[in-house]
Amino acid sequence: MDSKDLNSSRAPQKVQPSVPSASDSSDLEALKQRWPANSAEGLCLRRYGDRERFLRLFNPGRQNELCHPSHLEFIFCGVAPELGMVERVYGRQCLESWLMIQLADLQEYFPSQDRLSTQQLEQAAGLIANQFAMLKISEFMYFMQRVKAGHYGHFYGRMDLIRLTAALQDFVSFSARATTRIQNERRLR
């Protein structure tokens, strides 16, 4: 899967983000003026556009498409930005909104009446943004899929955020091994 595939015209499904209000073309122009075109941040802007477009491209409704096992090279070694890059380019509020959307989607997956509060989701998003800034957006989405698939045990009753962040720490090790394996395979090609 390449960036052209990522930018397909499929409409996002379900969750609509709550993001900073400036998400029109003037927002994109302001962001472009902030970063040189040849910088990593400038390349991110050219690839994903403004905040609203970024959030649509990486909507949880696209997890099955973007995180298919046949796309492991894209997930671990592709062009998706790291969480820290998203914060630098689009701002902390955009990153935390994106993380909250992902967490809310995961919470919807669990059959529970006992839901996390907005404050708990905000705190979890902030913690993930701080502690896991090195993860690519695609890796985080793949992690969410693996949680849904039961790779990190069962979540009974309600989503346990401590258990979730512990699983994310395990995933970081998994991601490092997968990245090394893919890079070694590339060298052999």
C-alpha positions in Angstrom: 0.0 0.0 0.0 1.5 3.4 -0.9 0.5 6.9 -0.2 -1.7 7.0 -3.3 -3.7 4.0 -1.8 -3.9 5.8 1.5 -5.4 8.9 -0.2 -8.2 6.9 -1.8 -11.6 8.6 -2.2 -13.4 6.3 0.2 -15.5 8.2 2.6 -14.6 7.8 6.3 -17.0 5.8 8.4 -18.6 6.6 11.7 -16.6 8.7 14.2 -16.4 12.4 13.4 -13.5 14.3 15.0 -13.7 17.3 17.3 -10.8 19.3 16.1 -9.6 22.9 16.1 -12.1 25.0 14.1 -9.6 26.2 11.5 -9.6 23.3 9.1 -10.2 25.0 5.8 -7.8 25.9 3.0 -6.5 28.9 5.0 -5.6 26.4 7.8 -3.5 24.4 5.3 -1.8 27.5 4.0 -1.0 28.7 7.5 0.4 25.2 8.3 2.5 25.2 5.0 4.0 28.6 5.9 5.1 27.2 9.2 7.1 24.4 7.7 9.6 24.4 4.8 8.3 22.2 1.9 11.4 19.9 2.0 11.2 19.3 5.8 9.7 16.2 7.3 6.8 18.3 8.5 6.3 19.9 5.1 6.3 16.5 3.5 3.6 15.4 6.0 1.5 18.4 5.1 1.8 17.8 1.4 0.9 14.1 1.8 -2.0 14.4 4.2 -3.3 18.0 3.8 -5.0 19.9 6.6 -6.2 18.6 10.0 -9.6 17.6 8.8 -8.2 15.6 5.8 -5.7 13.9 8.0 -8.4 12.9 10.4 -10.5 11.5 7.6 -7.6 9.6 6.1 -6.8 7.9 9.4 -10.4 7.4 10.7 -10.9 4.2 12.6 -13.5 3.2 10.0 -10.5 2.6 7.7 -8.6 0.2 10.1 -9.5 -2.9 8.2 -8.3 -1.3 4.9 -5.1 0.2 6.2 -4.1 -2.5 8.7 -4.7 -5.6 6.6 -2.0 -8.2 7.2 -0.9 -7.9 3.6 0.1 -4.2 4.4 2.6 -4.9 7.2 5.4 -3.2 5.3 3.2 0.0 5.1 2.2 -0.3 8.7 5.7 -0.6 10.2 8.0 0.9 7.5 5.6 3.1 5.4 5.0 6.8 5.1 2.5 7.3 7.9 3.6 9.9 10.4 4.6 9.2 14.0 2.3 10.5 16.7 5.0 13.1 17.6 5.0 14.3 14.0 1.3 14.7 14.0 1.6 16.8 17.2 4.3 19.0 15.6 2.5 19.5 12.3 -1.2 19.7 13.4 -0.9 20.5 17.1 -1.5 18.8 20.3 -5.3 19.2 20.2 -5.5 17.4 16.8 -3.3 14.5 18.0 -5.3 14.1 21.2 -8.6 14.3 19.3 -7.4 11.6 16.9 -6.4 9.4 19.8 -9.7 9.9 21.6 -11.5 9.0 18.4 -9.5 5.8 18.2 -10.1 5.0 21.9 -13.9 5.8 21.6 -14.0 3.4 18.6 -12.3 0.7 20.7 -14.7 1.3 23.6 -17.6 0.8 21.2 -16.2 -2.6 20.3 -16.4 -3.8 23.9 -19.9 -5.0 25.0 -20.2 -2.9 28.1 -22.8 -0.5 29.5 -20.1 1.0 31.7 -18.3 3.6 29.6 -15.2 5.7 30.2 -15.8 9.4 30.8 -14.6 12.0 28.4 -12.1 13.0 31.1 -10.7 9.5 31.3 -10.4 9.3 27.5 -8.7 12.7 27.4 -6.2 11.6 30.1 -5.5 8.4 28.2 -5.0 10.3 25.0 -2.6 12.7 26.7 -0.6 9.8 28.2 -0.4 7.9 24.9 0.7 11.1 23.1 3.5 11.6 25.7 4.7 8.1 26.2 4.3 6.6 22.6 5.2 9.6 20.4 7.5 7.4 18.4 4.7 5.1 17.1 3.4 5.6 13.6 -0.2 6.4 13.1 -0.5 3.1 11.2 1.1 1.2 14.0 -1.3 2.6 16.5 -4.2 1.7 14.3 -2.8 -1.8 13.9 -2.4 -2.1 17.7 -6.1 -1.2 18.1 -7.0 -4.0 15.7 -4.8 -6.4 17.6 -6.6 -5.4 20.8 -10.0 -6.0 19.2 -8.7 -9.4 18.0 -7.8 -10.5 21.5 -4.0 -10.5 21.2 -3.7 -8.8 24.5 -6.2 -10.7 26.5 -9.9 -10.0 27.3 -11.3 -6.8 28.5 -14.2 -7.7 30.7 -16.8 -5.2 31.9 -15.2 -2.0 30.6 -12.1 -0.9 28.9 -9.2 -0.9 31.4 -6.8 1.9 30.4 -3.9 0.6 32.5 -4.2 -2.8 30.9 -4.5 -1.0 27.5 -1.3 1.0 28.0 0.5 -2.0 29.3 -0.5 -3.8 26.1 0.7 -0.8 24.1 4.1 -1.2 25.8 4.2 -4.9 24.7 3.2 -3.7 21.2 6.2 -1.4 21.0 8.4 -4.4 21.3 6.4 -6.3 18.8 6.6 -3.4 16.4 10.4 -3.1 16.8 10.8 -6.8 15.9 8.4 -6.5 13.0 10.2 -3.5 11.7 13.6 -5.2 11.9 12.2 -8.3 10.1 10.8 -6.2 7.3 14.0 -4.2 6.9 16.0 -7.4 6.8 13.7 -8.8 4.1 14.1 -5.6 2.1 17.9 -5.9 2.1 17.5 -9.5 0.8 15.4 -8.4 -2.2 
